[in-house]
């Protein structure tokens, strides 16, 4: 199954030589699940020729806000609507989660409650699961078709499922401890409160449920339902 990665941002320059870009993180996360991949740097206005070029689509995270006036956002929202109407499976992570919700009629804001950084725990379909996060923006109003499948006190709409068409989440299953540590060093200062950065670094070695979330993503792509 061929997955098109719609890359909406880039990893920090300081981290890319060691870990690669966001698309590399997703290829590693979903390795061995029966996928091939092609990346389209939509943030740089490089879009696929047609939504049928791939069997499924994955929209990455980004340092940008879904509500920002940026050239790549309107064509990306139009593409999301076309993918959704064609019932091609679509997964969105962080910014991807937000832009899918926004395109389908939801609302995304810079959350006045602040940031979620590092290891976070969620009620994930009745199970407590831990996943790394890095965000201030949130989906605060869900589209009509969206149902919550993960949440916590800070982030009500932490993961959403849109029937058999889309599965999206606010946290980052592709971010491991080293990547969170790098973000805390290179993107955190001046943006995230120092106390939160320190707390995130203290939690780096605690277990996270990366493999469980990766299986859910893979199952959704292959079977149009969650594991």
SEVEXVEX-788944 format. One record per residue (C-alpha): residue in one letter; x, y, z. Coordinates in steps of 0.25 Angstrom, whole numbers, padded with zeros to 4 digits, m for minus. Last residue first. Example, Ala and Ser with C-alpha at 12.3 -4.5 7.8 and 13.67 -1.06 7.14 Angstrom:
<atoms>
{res=S c1=0055 c2=m0004 c3=0029} .
{res=A c1=0049 c2=m0018 c3=0031} .
</atoms>
This chain:
<atoms>
{res=X c1=m0028 c2=m0006 c3=0064} .
{res=X c1=m0036 c2=0006 c3=0058} .
{res=X c1=m0044 c2=0004 c3=0045} .
{res=X c1=m0042 c2=0007 c3=0030} .
{res=X c1=m0035 c2=m0007 c3=0029} .
{res=X c1=m0021 c2=m0004 c3=0023} .
{res=X c1=m0020 c2=0010 c3=0026} .
{res=X c1=m0027 c2=0009 c3=0039} .
{res=X c1=m0019 c2=m0003 c3=0043} .
{res=X c1=m0006 c2=0004 c3=0041} .
{res=X c1=m0010 c2=0016 c3=0049} .
{res=X c1=m0015 c2=0007 c3=0060} .
{res=X c1=m0002 c2=m0001 c3=0060} .
{res=X c1=0006 c2=0012 c3=0060} .
{res=X c1=m0002 c2=0016 c3=0073} .
{res=X c1=0001 c2=0003 c3=0080} .
{res=X c1=0016 c2=0003 c3=0076} .
{res=X c1=0018 c2=0017 c3=0081} .
{res=X c1=0012 c2=0015 c3=0095} .
{res=X c1=0022 c2=0023 c3=0103} .
{res=X c1=0031 c2=0018 c3=0114} .
{res=X c1=0038 c2=0028 c3=0124} .
{res=X c1=0052 c2=0032 c3=0119} .
{res=X c1=0049 c2=0046 c3=0115} .
{res=X c1=0040 c2=0049 c3=0127} .
{res=X c1=0051 c2=0059 c3=0133} .
{res=X c1=0053 c2=0066 c3=0120} .
{res=X c1=0038 c2=0069 c3=0119} .
{res=X c1=0038 c2=0075 c3=0133} .
{res=X c1=0050 c2=0084 c3=0130} .
{res=X c1=0043 c2=0089 c3=0117} .
{res=X c1=0030 c2=0091 c3=0125} .
{res=X c1=0038 c2=0099 c3=0135} .
{res=X c1=0045 c2=0107 c3=0125} .
{res=X c1=0032 c2=0112 c3=0119} .
{res=X c1=0031 c2=0109 c3=0104} .
{res=X c1=0033 c2=0119 c3=0093} .
{res=X c1=0046 c2=0126 c3=0097} .
{res=X c1=0054 c2=0114 c3=0098} .
{res=X c1=0046 c2=0102 c3=0093} .
{res=X c1=0050 c2=0101 c3=0078} .
{res=X c1=0065 c2=0097 c3=0079} .
{res=X c1=0067 c2=0090 c3=0092} .
{res=X c1=0053 c2=0085 c3=0095} .
{res=X c1=0052 c2=0081 c3=0081} .
{res=X c1=0065 c2=0073 c3=0082} .
{res=X c1=0060 c2=0066 c3=0095} .
{res=X c1=0047 c2=0063 c3=0089} .
{res=X c1=0054 c2=0057 c3=0077} .
{res=X c1=0063 c2=0048 c3=0086} .
{res=X c1=0051 c2=0043 c3=0094} .
{res=X c1=0044 c2=0039 c3=0082} .
{res=X c1=0035 c2=0047 c3=0073} .
{res=X c1=0027 c2=0038 c3=0063} .
{res=X c1=0015 c2=0036 c3=0072} .
{res=X c1=0013 c2=0051 c3=0072} .
{res=X c1=0001 c2=0056 c3=0080} .
{res=X c1=m0011 c2=0063 c3=0073} .
{res=X c1=m0017 c2=0052 c3=0066} .
{res=X c1=m0025 c2=0049 c3=0053} .
{res=X c1=m0032 c2=0037 c3=0047} .
{res=X c1=m0039 c2=0039 c3=0034} .
{res=X c1=m0049 c2=0033 c3=0024} .
{res=X c1=m0055 c2=0020 c3=0030} .
{res=X c1=m0063 c2=0028 c3=0041} .
{res=X c1=m0057 c2=0041 c3=0044} .
{res=X c1=m0048 c2=0038 c3=0056} .
{res=X c1=m0042 c2=0048 c3=0065} .
{res=X c1=m0031 c2=0048 c3=0075} .
{res=X c1=m0027 c2=0059 c3=0085} .
{res=X c1=m0040 c2=0066 c3=0085} .
{res=X c1=m0042 c2=0070 c3=0099} .
{res=X c1=m0027 c2=0074 c3=0101} .
{res=X c1=m0023 c2=0078 c3=0115} .
{res=X c1=m0032 c2=0069 c3=0123} .
{res=X c1=m0029 c2=0057 c3=0114} .
{res=X c1=m0035 c2=0052 c3=0101} .
{res=X c1=m0035 c2=0040 c3=0091} .
{res=X c1=m0045 c2=0034 c3=0082} .
{res=X c1=m0054 c2=0047 c3=0080} .
{res=X c1=m0064 c2=0046 c3=0068} .
{res=X c1=m0063 c2=0054 c3=0056} .
{res=X c1=m0074 c2=0055 c3=0045} .
{res=X c1=m0079 c2=0069 c3=0050} .
{res=X c1=m0066 c2=0075 c3=0050} .
{res=X c1=m0060 c2=0077 c3=0064} .
{res=X c1=m0059 c2=0091 c3=0071} .
{res=X c1=m0046 c2=0093 c3=0080} .
{res=X c1=m0036 c2=0087 c3=0071} .
{res=X c1=m0023 c2=0091 c3=0078} .
{res=X c1=m0011 c2=0100 c3=0076} .
{res=X c1=0000 c2=0100 c3=0087} .
{res=X c1=0007 c2=0087 c3=0083} .
{res=X c1=0018 c2=0077 c3=0085} .
{res=X c1=0013 c2=0063 c3=0089} .
{res=X c1=0019 c2=0050 c3=0093} .
{res=X c1=0010 c2=0038 c3=0095} .
{res=X c1=0005 c2=0031 c3=0108} .
{res=X c1=m0007 c2=0022 c3=0107} .
{res=X c1=m0018 c2=0020 c3=0118} .
{res=X c1=m0029 c2=0010 c3=0112} .
{res=X c1=m0044 c2=0014 c3=0110} .
{res=X c1=m0043 c2=0017 c3=0096} .
{res=X c1=m0030 c2=0025 c3=0098} .
{res=X c1=m0031 c2=0033 c3=0111} .
{res=X c1=m0018 c2=0040 c3=0110} .
{res=X c1=m0005 c2=0042 c3=0116} .
{res=X c1=0005 c2=0052 c3=0112} .
{res=X c1=0020 c2=0051 c3=0110} .
{res=X c1=0027 c2=0063 c3=0104} .
{res=X c1=0021 c2=0077 c3=0103} .
{res=X c1=0006 c2=0082 c3=0104} .
{res=X c1=0006 c2=0097 c3=0103} .
{res=X c1=m0003 c2=0108 c3=0108} .
{res=X c1=m0017 c2=0109 c3=0113} .
{res=X c1=m0020 c2=0120 c3=0104} .
{res=X c1=m0020 c2=0110 c3=0092} .
{res=X c1=m0015 c2=0116 c3=0079} .
{res=X c1=m0028 c2=0113 c3=0072} .
{res=X c1=m0034 c2=0102 c3=0062} .
{res=X c1=m0049 c2=0101 c3=0059} .
{res=X c1=m0056 c2=0090 c3=0051} .
{res=X c1=m0063 c2=0091 c3=0038} .
{res=X c1=m0056 c2=0080 c3=0030} .
{res=X c1=m0044 c2=0088 c3=0026} .
{res=X c1=m0042 c2=0092 c3=0040} .
{res=X c1=m0042 c2=0078 c3=0045} .
{res=X c1=m0033 c2=0073 c3=0034} .
{res=X c1=m0023 c2=0085 c3=0037} .
{res=X c1=m0023 c2=0082 c3=0052} .
{res=X c1=m0020 c2=0067 c3=0051} .
{res=X c1=m0009 c2=0070 c3=0041} .
{res=X c1=m0003 c2=0081 c3=0050} .
{res=X c1=m0003 c2=0070 c3=0061} .
{res=X c1=m0003 c2=0057 c3=0052} .
{res=X c1=m0013 c2=0054 c3=0041} .
{res=X c1=m0017 c2=0041 c3=0035} .
{res=X c1=m0025 c2=0040 c3=0022} .
{res=X c1=m0032 c2=0028 c3=0016} .
{res=X c1=m0037 c2=0030 c3=0002} .
{res=X c1=m0052 c2=0033 c3=0003} .
{res=X c1=m0053 c2=0041 c3=m0010} .
{res=X c1=m0060 c2=0052 c3=m0003} .
{res=X c1=m0049 c2=0052 c3=0008} .
{res=X c1=m0038 c2=0052 c3=m0002} .
{res=X c1=m0045 c2=0064 c3=m0009} .
{res=X c1=m0047 c2=0072 c3=0004} .
{res=X c1=m0033 c2=0069 c3=0008} .
{res=X c1=m0028 c2=0074 c3=m0005} .
{res=X c1=m0036 c2=0087 c3=m0004} .
{res=X c1=m0030 c2=0089 c3=0010} .
{res=X c1=m0016 c2=0087 c3=0005} .
{res=X c1=m0018 c2=0097 c3=m0007} .
{res=X c1=m0023 c2=0107 c3=0004} .
{res=X c1=m0011 c2=0104 c3=0013} .
{res=X c1=0001 c2=0105 c3=0004} .
{res=X c1=0001 c2=0120 c3=0002} .
{res=X c1=0001 c2=0124 c3=0017} .
{res=X c1=m0009 c2=0132 c3=0024} .
{res=X c1=m0009 c2=0125 c3=0038} .
{res=X c1=m0021 c2=0118 c3=0043} .
{res=X c1=m0014 c2=0104 c3=0042} .
{res=X c1=m0003 c2=0109 c3=0050} .
{res=X c1=0012 c2=0107 c3=0046} .
{res=X c1=0022 c2=0099 c3=0053} .
{res=X c1=0018 c2=0087 c3=0046} .
{res=X c1=0013 c2=0073 c3=0048} .
{res=X c1=0010 c2=0063 c3=0037} .
{res=X c1=m0001 c2=0059 c3=0028} .
{res=X c1=m0003 c2=0045 c3=0024} .
{res=X c1=m0010 c2=0040 c3=0011} .
{res=X c1=m0015 c2=0027 c3=0006} .
{res=X c1=m0014 c2=0019 c3=m0007} .
{res=X c1=m0006 c2=0029 c3=m0014} .
{res=X c1=m0006 c2=0036 c3=m0027} .
{res=X c1=m0021 c2=0036 c3=m0027} .
{res=X c1=m0021 c2=0050 c3=m0020} .
{res=X c1=m0015 c2=0055 c3=m0033} .
{res=X c1=m0003 c2=0063 c3=m0037} .
{res=X c1=0003 c2=0062 c3=m0024} .
{res=X c1=0007 c2=0076 c3=m0017} .
{res=X c1=0020 c2=0083 c3=m0016} .
{res=X c1=0017 c2=0097 c3=m0010} .
{res=X c1=0029 c2=0097 c3=0000} .
{res=X c1=0019 c2=0094 c3=0011} .
{res=X c1=0014 c2=0083 c3=0002} .
{res=X c1=0027 c2=0076 c3=0002} .
{res=X c1=0021 c2=0063 c3=m0004} .
{res=X c1=0027 c2=0050 c3=0001} .
{res=X c1=0025 c2=0036 c3=m0005} .
{res=X c1=0024 c2=0024 c3=0003} .
{res=X c1=0023 c2=0009 c3=0003} .
{res=X c1=0015 c2=0001 c3=0013} .
{res=X c1=0013 c2=m0013 c3=0018} .
{res=X c1=0014 c2=m0010 c3=0033} .
{res=X c1=0029 c2=m0013 c3=0034} .
{res=X c1=0033 c2=0001 c3=0036} .
{res=X c1=0021 c2=0010 c3=0041} .
{res=X c1=0029 c2=0018 c3=0051} .
{res=X c1=0042 c2=0018 c3=0043} .
{res=X c1=0035 c2=0023 c3=0031} .
{res=X c1=0028 c2=0034 c3=0040} .
{res=X c1=0041 c2=0039 c3=0045} .
{res=X c1=0047 c2=0040 c3=0031} .
{res=X c1=0035 c2=0048 c3=0027} .
{res=X c1=0038 c2=0058 c3=0038} .
{res=X c1=0052 c2=0060 c3=0034} .
{res=X c1=0065 c2=0052 c3=0037} .
{res=X c1=0069 c2=0047 c3=0050} .
{res=X c1=0084 c2=0051 c3=0051} .
{res=X c1=0086 c2=0061 c3=0040} .
{res=X c1=0072 c2=0066 c3=0042} .
{res=X c1=0073 c2=0070 c3=0057} .
{res=X c1=0081 c2=0084 c3=0056} .
{res=X c1=0072 c2=0088 c3=0044} .
{res=X c1=0060 c2=0087 c3=0052} .
{res=X c1=0050 c2=0077 c3=0046} .
{res=X c1=0042 c2=0082 c3=0034} .
{res=X c1=0028 c2=0086 c3=0032} .
{res=X c1=0015 c2=0082 c3=0025} .
{res=X c1=0020 c2=0069 c3=0019} .
{res=X c1=0008 c2=0062 c3=0011} .
{res=X c1=0013 c2=0047 c3=0012} .
{res=X c1=0007 c2=0039 c3=0002} .
{res=X c1=0005 c2=0025 c3=0006} .
{res=X c1=0006 c2=0013 c3=m0004} .
{res=X c1=0000 c2=0000 c3=0000} .
</atoms>
